[in-house]
Amino acid sequence: MGSAFALACAFFWAVAVILFKKAGESFSPIALNMYKSVVAMVLIGLTMLVMGIPFFPDVALRVWWILALSGLLGITLADIFYFSALNHLGAGMVAVVECLYLPSVLGFSYILLGERIGILGIIGSGLVLCAILVGAAVPLNDLKPGIIRKGPNLWGLWAGCLAMMFVALGIVIAKNVLDQVDVFWATFIRVTAGVIGLVPVVLCHPERMRFVRELKFSKAWFNALPATVSGNYIALVLWMAGMKYTTASRAAILNQMSTIFLFILATVWLKEKMTAQRLAAIVLAVAGAYLVIFNS
């Protein structure tokens, strides 16, 4: 069940990335982070009301603090850096930078949780990483003699790496308390902590009035709203559920399939050409995911 949640999360996040890239043309990273976090908090809160999930369950104060810290790391900090990387690098290069998420989770899980993934898990994670690198690499026939390509934006690369590190650390430190609480409540606390952490960032920022203008209703909402529903409501809840019902290492490997889903969606949705390179990446990723799911 945890593997199914993790794969479903990867799909819905891939949908969100396409829409977030479009929304990033109208929103700055901080404004977009505030927008999607507030909308996600409202949607999850309404879901809890409908399902009768208490907002103040009888859990230890330590659980509240761990989930709040997880939200500050994985939402406040990570998403600011992620959207900045998306704006500076574009979706293709970000797909390569996202490869850091998997080894980061594996490393933090080993250090903080003592998790082991076994030989099949190692092979499967390697195949998934290879698939992403193959799919996101520049095609050889595009490297024509005499053409000097502009190098990747250095700040974008740093921002993307920091984003993946904060996301990984944020979810790994929350792993042990997820077994004690409801998934929707845990997600709500993380998102709420993320919003609270963003408030002083917005208020103290010299461009705060610009953020207010960006958050006013506009056509940009038509991209940002469905992206938020897919990525920060559906995918976020599925991500937490995947982490709860399987190991952090296995969930992380399957979460990384979002890049492969992104290749497929770009072909179907954006009418991008399905190259032999991307097809090879999909085959490698599916093989890797299979090994991870059935790794004992």
URTA-V577267 format. One record per residue. N is the residue number from 1. RES is the residue in one small letter. PSI is psi in radians with two decimals (999 if undefined). Layout:
n;res;psi
N;RES;PSI
N;RES;PSI
This chain:
n;res;psi
1;m;-0.71
2;g;-0.67
3;s;-0.70
4;a;-0.74
5;f;-0.75
6;a;-0.71
7;l;-0.73
8;a;-0.68
9;c;-0.75
10;a;-0.70
11;f;-0.87
12;f;-0.54
13;w;-0.64
14;a;-0.73
15;v;-0.76
16;a;-0.68
17;v;-0.73
18;i;-0.77
19;l;-0.64
20;f;-0.62
21;k;-0.73
22;k;-0.74
23;a;-0.53
24;g;-0.25
25;e;-0.33
26;s;-0.34
27;f;2.49
28;s;2.82
29;p;-0.74
30;i;-0.76
31;a;-0.73
32;l;-0.68
33;n;-0.77
34;m;-0.77
35;y;-0.94
36;k;-0.52
37;s;-0.74
38;v;-0.78
39;v;-0.76
40;a;-0.71
41;m;-0.75
42;v;-0.78
43;l;-0.77
44;i;-0.68
45;g;-0.74
46;l;-0.68
47;t;-0.72
48;m;-0.68
49;l;-0.78
50;v;-0.69
51;m;-0.07
52;g;0.50
53;i;2.16
54;p;2.50
55;f;-0.35
56;f;1.24
57;p;2.90
58;d;1.41
59;v;2.80
60;a;2.62
61;l;-0.54
62;r;-0.66
63;v;-0.76
64;w;-0.83
65;w;-0.70
66;i;-0.78
67;l;-0.62
68;a;-0.77
69;l;-0.69
70;s;-0.72
71;g;-0.69
72;l;-0.72
73;l;-0.87
74;g;-0.25
75;i;-1.04
76;t;-0.98
77;l;-0.87
78;a;-0.77
79;d;-0.57
80;i;-0.83
81;f;-0.64
82;y;-0.84
83;f;-0.54
84;s;-0.75
85;a;-0.70
86;l;-0.68
87;n;-0.63
88;h;-0.53
89;l;-0.55
90;g;2.85
91;a;-0.64
92;g;-0.85
93;m;-0.60
94;v;-0.59
95;a;-0.62
96;v;-0.78
97;v;-0.60
98;e;-0.29
99;c;-0.41
100;l;-0.37
101;y;-0.80
102;l;-0.98
103;p;-0.50
104;s;-0.81
105;v;-0.75
106;l;-0.74
107;g;-0.86
108;f;-0.62
109;s;-0.64
110;y;-0.76
111;i;-0.81
112;l;-0.51
113;l;-0.21
114;g;0.49
115;e;2.56
116;r;2.50
117;i;-0.12
118;g;2.94
119;i;-0.73
120;l;-0.63
121;g;-0.69
122;i;-0.79
123;i;-0.76
124;g;-0.76
125;s;-0.64
126;g;-0.72
127;l;-0.72
128;v;-0.76
129;l;-0.76
130;c;-0.70
131;a;-0.76
132;i;-0.77
133;l;-0.69
134;v;-0.79
135;g;-0.55
136;a;-0.12
137;a;2.69
138;v;2.21
139;p;2.49
140;l;-0.64
141;n;-0.12
142;d;-0.23
143;l;1.29
144;k;2.52
145;p;2.49
146;g;-0.11
147;i;2.09
148;i;1.99
149;r;2.52
150;k;2.30
151;g;2.85
152;p;2.61
153;n;2.14
154;l;-0.75
155;w;-0.68
156;g;-0.70
157;l;-0.79
158;w;-0.75
159;a;-0.75
160;g;-0.72
161;c;-0.76
162;l;-0.69
163;a;-0.82
164;m;-0.65
165;m;-0.77
166;f;-0.69
167;v;-0.83
168;a;-0.83
169;l;-0.70
170;g;-0.73
171;i;-0.58
172;v;-0.70
173;i;-0.35
174;a;-0.19
175;k;-0.83
176;n;-0.48
177;v;-0.22
178;l;-0.52
179;d;-0.29
180;q;-0.15
181;v;2.93
182;d;2.48
183;v;-0.76
184;f;-0.72
185;w;-0.76
186;a;-0.73
187;t;-0.70
188;f;-0.76
189;i;-0.75
190;r;-0.82
191;v;-0.73
192;t;-0.76
193;a;-0.65
194;g;-0.73
195;v;-0.81
196;i;-0.67
197;g;-0.48
198;l;-0.47
199;v;-0.93
200;p;-0.54
201;v;-0.78
202;v;-0.81
203;l;-0.58
204;c;-0.12
205;h;2.40
206;p;-0.34
207;e;0.51
208;r;-0.60
209;m;-0.55
210;r;-0.72
211;f;-0.72
212;v;-0.75
213;r;-0.70
214;e;-0.54
215;l;-0.13
216;k;2.63
217;f;2.28
218;s;-3.13
219;k;-0.40
220;a;-0.43
221;w;-0.49
222;f;-0.34
223;n;-0.73
224;a;-0.64
225;l;-0.92
226;p;-0.54
227;a;-0.71
228;t;-0.76
229;v;-0.76
230;s;-0.79
231;g;-0.66
232;n;0.09
233;y;-1.19
234;i;-0.95
235;a;-0.64
236;l;-0.75
237;v;-0.74
238;l;-0.64
239;w;-0.81
240;m;-0.69
241;a;-0.71
242;g;-0.73
243;m;-0.56
244;k;-0.73
245;y;0.05
246;t;-3.13
247;t;2.70
248;a;-0.64
249;s;-0.85
250;r;-0.76
251;a;-0.72
252;a;-0.73
253;i;-0.77
254;l;-0.58
255;n;-0.59
256;q;-0.23
257;m;-0.15
258;s;-0.61
259;t;-0.68
260;i;-0.73
261;f;-0.58
262;l;-0.70
263;f;-0.78
264;i;-0.79
265;l;-0.62
266;a;-0.58
267;t;-0.79
268;v;-0.78
269;w;-0.82
270;l;0.01
271;k;0.51
272;e;2.64
273;k;2.33
274;m;1.71
275;t;2.88
276;a;-0.58
277;q;-0.81
278;r;-0.60
279;l;-0.71
280;a;-0.67
281;a;-0.72
282;i;-0.75
283;v;-0.80
284;l;-0.76
285;a;-0.73
286;v;-0.71
287;a;-0.74
288;g;-0.77
289;a;-0.67
290;y;-0.80
291;l;-0.68
292;v;-0.79
293;i;-0.68
294;f;0.27
295;n;2.12
296;s;999
